[in-house]
Amino acid sequence: MTTIIQEFLIVLIIIFSINMIYFYFKNKSKKYRNIPTVEMNYIEKLYGIDITFIGLKKIEKDISIVNSIIITIDLLVLYHIKSLVTGIIIIIVITFVLIPLCYHILGKSYQKIMYRG
């Protein structure tokens, strides 16, 4: 059990770092700096969140955490299931459940921040 937790944390940190590097270079680019990502558009439209009110850096960090958790769970499921076809089917199901669930939690927490502040 501890090895799975260690694997989860190591992969999570690696994927989070890669995601934050992506946002770093995206913000350095003059062309793509002001274009919101798909995740930002999803949260903004579905939950009525104002990205400038919350803060771009906080949203980028939270999106990186959510994406890292989803990708890490998918990778560990694929790694620990012996059958490739079964693993891919399970990953598809898990991904389609985790994306709305995680972004719903994130959107609701942002709504609480917006309407409290």
N, C-alpha and C positions, 0 to 999 in steps of 0.2 A: 504494500500500500504506500509506503514512503517513497518507493522508487517512482511510482506513478505521479505522486505529488511533486517530486523533484523534477521529473521530466516536464510536467505541466509548467512549473515555474520557470525553468530554463527556456523552454520554447516560447512561453509568454513574454519573457524579457527580450528575447531576440526579435520576435515579431513586433513587439511594441517599439523597439529601437528602430527597426526598419521603417515602420510607419511614421515615426516622428522625424526621421531623416527625410522621408518623402515630403512631409509638411514643411520642413525647413527649406528644401530646395524649391518647393512650390511657392513659398512666400518670397524667395529671392528672385524669382522670375518676374519680369515686368509684365509679361503677357498673361500669365495665369494667376497672378497675385490676388486679383479682385474677383475671380470666378469661384463661387462656392462649389464644394464637392457634392456628389450625389447624396451623401449622408446628411450634409447640411441642408440641402434642399428638402429632403424627406422630413427632417425634424421641423424645419421652418414652415413648410406647407401644412403638414398634418397636425401639428400641435400649436401653430401660431406663435412660434418662438422668434424673437428679434435677436439675431446673431450679434449685433453690435451692443445690445444691452447686456448680454451674458458675457461677451468677450471672446474674440476669435481664438486666442491661445487656449482658454479653458475648453472651448468646444473641440478644438483640434486634439487636445490631450484626452478628453473623454471619448471622442470617436476612436482614437487610437487604442484606448483601453478596451472598448467594446469590440472593435474589429479583431484585436489580438486574442481576446477570450474566445470568440467564435472560431477563428482560424486554428487556434491551439487545440480546442476540443476536436475539431475536424481532423487535424493531423494525428492526434493521439488515437482517435478511433480507427483511422486508417492503418496506423502502425500496429495496433494491438489485435486487429481482426485479421485472421489468416486468409480468408477468401476475399479476393479483390472485388468481385462483383457485389457481394454482400456488404462489404465495407463502403463502397461507393453509394449503394442504395441507402444505407444507414446515414451516411454523411449528407446526402441530399435532404433526407427527412429532418435531420438534426439542424441543418443550416436554415431550412425554411421555417423551422420553429423558433430557433434562436434569434434570427434577425428581427422579426417583429417584436418578440418578447424583450430583447435587450434595448432596442430603440424605443419601445413603449416606456420602459422604466426610465430611460434617459430623458425622453420628452416630458414625462410627468414631473421628473425632478426639476427640469428647466422651467416648467410652468409654475411650480411652487416658488422658485427663485424669482421669476418675473413678477408674480402677483403679490409676493411678500415684500419685495423691495421697491 
